[in-house]
Amino acid sequence: MKDTTVPGLSIETRRGFIVLSLPAQISWQNYAGIREGVSKALSLAAESGGGRRRGVVVDFGDAVLLDAAGLVLLARAETRAQLLGCALRTVVPAPAAHVRRALRITGLARLVPVFPDVATATAEPVPARGPGDADPSHVLDAIRALHPGDAGFTPHPLAPSEPATPSELTITTSAADDGDHTVVHLSGVLDEATVPRLGETLTTMVEGRNLRHLMVRMHERLGVRCDPLPILLGIRWRVAADGGCLSLPALPARLREIIDREGLGSVFTGCRTGQDRRLSAEPA
C-alpha cells in the first residue's frame, strides 16, 4: 500500500516481513514523513501474529540522494527495533553503492544486516533474539564526520512559535544521593547553537571525567527549538556500552511527545528508577 504523505514511500508484507520501500531522495525535507512510516512498520512487526515474530526490511531501492537524515533515521530505527524485539534489515541494491558505503563507514552495517534485494532479505528466518555484539557507541559521531554540514542534526524547529531570544543554555551539575549518578541540570534554550554545546559537555563528562550514570534534568520552562535526540541518543549509546545509563527524569511536553511517538521512552530510563522517580517529583 502507498503512503500518500511521502511520495515514493510504500509499505507491504512479504513472507511475514514488513517491507518499507524508501523514496529515491532521502533528506531532512521528507525525514519526518519517512520516520512516521518506519515507526508504523516497526509497530506492525511488533504486533503478535499467531505468536510468530516478524521483522522489518528497510529497502533503499534506487536511492540517489542520502544525506545525514537517512542515516540518523536508520540509527533511531535500530534502537527502537531492539526495544520492540523486532529484527531490522536493510536492502541496498548494487547500483546504490554510495548507500552501502555510508552504512559501512558509519558502522550501521554492523548493526543492521545489509542484503542485495528484498527476496534475499525476507528469505532468511528471524533468529531468536539475543544480546547484540556490535558496539553502536560512535555511530552518530561517524555520521557527523561523513556529513559535517549537518553536525547539529536539526531537521526542523520543534517550537517555531516561541519568541526569538538570544541563545543561552545554562548547564550545571550535582551529585545524586545514591553516589553513582550525576545530575545535569538544563535551563534556557536548546537550539541549533546550544545543542552542540550540550553534546560537547556531556561528551567531556563521559570521556574526560569517566562518568557513566547521568540524569539530564530539563527545567520546565526550557525552550526546545530543535531536535536534541540525536545528541542524547549518541551519549546514551556510549554509556550503555559500559553498563551505564542516561535518563531523562523530567521533560518539556513537546519533547516528551516526540519521545513517546518514536517509542524511545524506555531508552532513557535510568538504571535506578526509584531515584529517577524521586527526582521527577521534585519541583524545578
N, C-alpha and C positions, 0 to 999 in steps of 0.2 A: 504494500500500500504506500502511496505517496504521502509525504509530509508537506502540506501546502505552505507552511510557514517559511521553509528554506528551499528554494529551487534546487533540484538535483539530489535532495536527501530522501531516502526511502528506507522502509523497514519491512522485512519479510522473515518468514520462518523456513529454515532448511534443515532437515534431519534433526530436528529438535533444538537447533541453534537459532537465536535471534540475530539476523544479519542486518547490519546498519550500513548502507551504502552512502558514502560521503560525496558531496559535490566536488567538481573539478577544482574549485578555488576555495581554500580554507584559510580564513583570515579573521581579524578582530571584527570585521564588518558582519560576518554571519556566525561568529562564535557563540553568541547567546542562543540562537536557534538550534545550532548543532548540539550544543550542550544539553538542551532540553530533550533532543532526540536520543542522545546517549543515555540520559537518565531514564527515559521511558524504556529503552531497550534493556537496561540493567534491571529495572523493576519487573518487566515481563519475565526475564530469565530467572529472577529470584522467586517468582510465584511457584508454588508447588504444582507440579503437573503429574499426578499419579505417583508421587514420591520420587520421580526421576529428575535428577539435577540437570540443569541446562546451562548453556554458556552464551556469550555474546561475541560475534565476529564483527570487527570494525573494518570495513572494506574501503581502502583508499582509492581503489579503482585506478582511473587515469588522471589522478590529481596532477595539475600543472602548477598550482600555487600552494605552498605550505609554509607559513611563517610560524613564529613562536606560538601563535594561538592554537594551531593544531597539535603541537607537542604538549603544551600545557593541558589541553583538553584530554589527551590520552593519559597523561600522568594522573590527572584527577580521576579519570575513569578507572584506572588500575587500583587506586586507593579505595574507591567505592566498591569495586568488584570484590576486593578482598574482604571488605566488611560484610557483603551480602553472600559470600561463599560462592560466587559465580566464576566460571572460567572466562577469561578475556583473551581473545586472539585478534591478530590483525592480518589483513591481506594487502600485500604490496606487489602488484604485477611487475614483471621485468622492465617495462617502459618507464616506470616511476622510480628509477634508480636514485633520484635525489631524496625521495621519501625514505627509502631503505637506508641511505647513508645517514640521514638525520636521526633516525631511530638508533642506528648503531653508535654514532658519535655521542649521543646524549645518554646512552645506556638503557633507553627504553626497550630496545630489542631483547635485552636480558630479562626484562620484567614481563613483557608481553610477547609471546611467541609470534613469529612472522611467517606467513605462508604465501606461496605464489598465486593461489587462486582460492575461491570460495569452496570449490569441491574438495580440495585437499584439507582446508581448514575445518570443514564440517565432517570429514570422514573419520578423523581421529576421535575416539571416545573421550569423554570428560573423565579424567582421573580423580580418584578420591583426593579431597583437598588436604594438603599437608603444609607444614611451615615452609615458607619461601626461603631459598638460599641465596637470592640476589639481594645486593645491597643498594637500595634506592636513595641513599643519603645525598648524593651530589647530582641528581638528575636535573633539578632546576638550575643549579649552577652551570651545568653543561648547556642547558637551553639558553641561558643568558649569554654564555660565551659564543654560541652559534648565532644568536640574534642580539648583538649589543644594543641595537636601537630600541629594543623592547625590554630593556633592563627592568623597568618598573612593572611590566605586565599589568597594565591598566586598560582593559578593553573599553570601558565606558564608565562615566561617573555613576556612583550609586545614589547620590543625593544631590541632583543638579539644582534643586530649589533652595538650597542653603545659601545664605548671603555670602558674597565673596569677601573674605577677610584674609590678611596675610597668613601664610602657612606657619604654623607653630605647633610643635609637638613636644610635650614635656614627658620625659621618661625618668621615673625614679624606681628604686628597688628597695625591697625589705625582705627580711628572713621570715619564713613561715614558722609557726610554733613547733612543727614537727622536726625542725632542724635539718631537713633534707631539701625542702623546696625553697626556691627563690621566687618572690612575687614581683612581677614587673608591672608597675602602675603607669597607665597611659592617660593623658588628658590633652586637650587641644584639638588638632585636626590631623586626620590621616588622608593624605592626598598624594599626587604624583611626586611631590618634593620630599614629603616626610616619610612615606612608606619605605623607600630605600634606606633612609637613616635608621628606621626601626630594624630593618633586616641586618644592617651593619652592627647595630648594638647587640642584637640577640646572637649574631654570629660570634662577636667578641666574647660574650658571656660563655658560650658553649665551647669555643675553641681556645680562647685565651685564659679563661678562669675555670675551665673544665666543669661547668655546671651542667647537669643532666636532667634536673627536675625543675621545670619552670611553670609558673602560672602567670599568664598575661591577663591582667585585670584592667578593663577599659572603663573609664569614667562614664556615667550615664549620659553625660552631655557631650561626649566625644563626637566630633564631626567626622563622618565617613564619606569621603568624596571619590574614592577609587577602591579597587578590589585588593585587599591585603592578603587574601587567602593563599596565593602562590608563595609569598614570603613565609607565612606561618606554616604552611604545609612543608616547605623546604626545611625549616628548623625542626619541625616535628619529626620528619624523617631522620634527621641527623641524630637527635637524642634517642629516638626509639631504637635505632640500630645498636645503641649501647645500653639498652634497658631503661632508658629514661622516659619522660613524658613532657608534653606541652599542653596544658589545659587552659581553657577559657572560661573561668568561673562566672563572668558577667559580660554580657554583650549588648551593644546597641541593637534596637529592634530590627533595623534594616539588615544588619549583618547576620543576625540570628535567622531571619527569613531565608537568606541565601544558603546558609549552612544547613538548615533543615531541608530545604528544597533539594540540595545536592546529596543529602544523606550522609553528611560528614560530621554529624554531631558526636558520634562515638569516637571519632578520630581524635578529638580534642578533649577527651575525658582523662582526668588525672589518675595516677596510679594510687592515689589516696583520696577516694571520693568523699569520704567524710569531711576531710579538710576542705575540699572544694565547696561542699555544700555550706560549710560554716562561713567561708569567705564570700560566697554568693549572697548570703543572707545579711552580711554587714552593709550598712549604709555607705554610699560612695562619698 
